[in-house]
Amino acid sequence: MLKEFKDFAMKGNLVDIAVGFVMGAAFKSVVTSFTGGIVSPLIGLLFNSDLKDLKYIIKEGVADDAGKVVGEVAVLYGDFLTNVIDFIIVAFVMFMMIKGINATKKKEEPAPEEPKGPSQEDLLAEIRDLLAKK
């Protein structure tokens, strides 16, 4: 059973998936910092607030003794929009990577086979037989 698991775990596809998963997770953090640190503030210029901080308050909260607002009910649409932008960027880059990988795989495919018909040896044998009959 251990040998079967080792064979399964070391198959090329599984290792490729694991490497892709780790790279995707690392890339996601890069994209998150890009949208959170660059895109969000630039879009937030339109709203005079950081995009991540945009929210629709349904019920006002009350400030406690420490000055922290408690009891507020709000729809955090700015955070949602930031995550949607993150997703679109990651999905687009992954699409481009897969498209590039597929393009290289197509180049590696073997050339199409020649049309089927009699081979050179068959034709020579036929000519020999025709000459022998004369």
Disulfide bonds with the S-S distance in Angstrom:
none
